[in-house]
């Protein structure tokens, strides 16, 4: 599991070490230089004669960058430091000059930004040390001008993205930049300057990185969208920090899902494996019911009980004869895929699904004391969202995309639109959790989950997964995973967010397995789930 702590928590962890005289900057700068040298060797074999440009701001990140530049210069790299502030770290600057590094004082002549950007773009590697975790808001002044010019000169913001990772690095969103021919390799120092450290927002210009070398622990902004698309491959280097308290954001890895996956034993039968109740699809959208049912079956549920009109039920049974249409025990409900919303009734009759959905959610909440089975978890998707009551239990997992989340929030008095959600996903997912009480899984290139104990950010899905029906498949996967752990989720509601994050990982991994590096259809993803789960279990 990858854990990220807030800027305040990182500073609190640094304070006792600094008071004791721990050489944190020396550790950080040496680790940074070591990684840059490794990257240079991988890209051009010989370090000597390579050119490095340092973008240096006023804070300690600038000091880390200058000290690292001194190490690079002593290894034969031609180093130029561009100072964007009138005052920078004195010892770092002296070390760089002592090692033979060159200095360009852009702060003294900001009109030179275009010429300096052209020079920087000719380097083999650029180190972004403009801002650190203490900064708030967008880049300003000469730093902003320089980054704006750089992105215009070499097109860094639109570079193709690479999802490659290694054992000691954090996989990023389908979004980590790969340097192409004719442009430098960009290494962000601790984090790309100008991103929201704690929320992953992009309030202004940011130099997209190929790699981020972050010190001590990951920071939330490195895991969260939209900033996750500009951080590249994230390498965490140990400098001795030990933050106190829970992380602000977490990301599951495949091994985490493998360890917690329920594997049936010889005494299990279909009624102990987890039973999923499905209210999905109408005559207008029968495919959503087929996709959600297929995903639930392929994820390993003991049984799927379908609730819907007879024509749609026949379609579901033709595709998945394992599905049962009789009533009975349900351990997790999936409500809403392919069901029209009350705001936009593409299917005015709705095949009775609104009434069925309300009934299923009442059972899941435990509102019907005469029912022998309840409360139980529920996945509430698409047309199920308007069926929610004023508040919901945390074992309900809402699965909107950005537009649906904006609509849900507006129905509760918030003035928010899709663009707002996409600009600050964590903020609005948390707000939806606060207003509804439910766990919220916000779908996107990086999936954000907000629950009772912090947030999760999963970056497992290829861009090809943005296709019709993919959300229906996710709902089916998640329904099965919640049903398998229904009692635990109701007793420990914080577990709902972790299960939701695990479902996002399985969903994204199945999409990649279905056709690595290429387009997929939603049903392809559902069909790839069994092999994905088998591979995960091989990690146990």
Secondary structure, 3 states (H helix, E strand, C coil): CEEEECHHHHHHHHHHHHHCCCCHHHHHHHHHHHHHHHHHHHHHCCCCCCEEEEEECCCHHHHHHHHHHHHHHHCCCEEEEEECCCCCCHHHHHHHHHCCCEEEEHHHCHHHHHHHHHHHCCCCEEEEECCCCCCCCCCCHHHHHHHHHHHHHHCHHHCCECCCCCCCEECCCCCCECCCCCCCEEEEECCCCCECCCCCCECCCCCCCCEEEEECCEEHHHHCCCHHHHCCEEEEECCCCCCCCCCCEEECCHHHHHHHCCCCCCCCCCCCCCEEEEECCCCCCHHHHHHHHHHHHHHCCCEEEEECCHHHHHHHHHHCCCCECCCCCCCEEEECCCCCCCCCCCCCCHHHHHHHHHHHHHHHHCCCCCCCCCCCEEEECHHHHHHCCCCCCCCEEECCCHHHHHHHHHCCCCCCCHHHHHHCHHHHHHHHHHHHCCEEEECCCCEEEEECCEEEEECCCCHHHCCCCHHHHHHHHHHHHHHHCHHHHHHCCCHHHHHHHHHHHHHHHHHHHHCCCCCCCHHHHHHHHHHHHHHHHCCC
